[in-house]
């Protein structure tokens, strides 16, 4: 790869979307792609895969219903202590 040059292959759908977004932004598709890649590379969290499973998180996994039940109980406890 020569300095500053990079060849990318996008699907037709992605190429079309890039062209539409670039036109709306008043940029060439290449300029928009460069801007988007620069943003991605400048943001250390942008390229991190989002957590999608319990194993992706630190600590034990707690289901939503259980977390909400615990939250409600703790809220009730704190409100009762404040009113006492």
C-alpha positions, 0 to 999 in steps of 0.5 A: 500500500503506497503512502496515503493510498488504500483500495477498498471494495464495497458492496453495491448497496454500501457504495450506493449508500455512501454516494447518497450520503456524500451527495447530501453532505456536499462531498465526493464519496471518496472525501466522505469515506476518508472522513468516516475512516478518520473518525473511526480511527481517531475514536478508540471506542468506535471500532470496538465490537458492541457487547451482545452477550453476557460474556462480553460484560465484566462481572456476573450477568443479570437479566433485565427483569431481575435488575429492575426488581432489585432496583425497585426494591432498593428505591423503596428501601431508600425512600422508606429510610428517608421518610423515617 
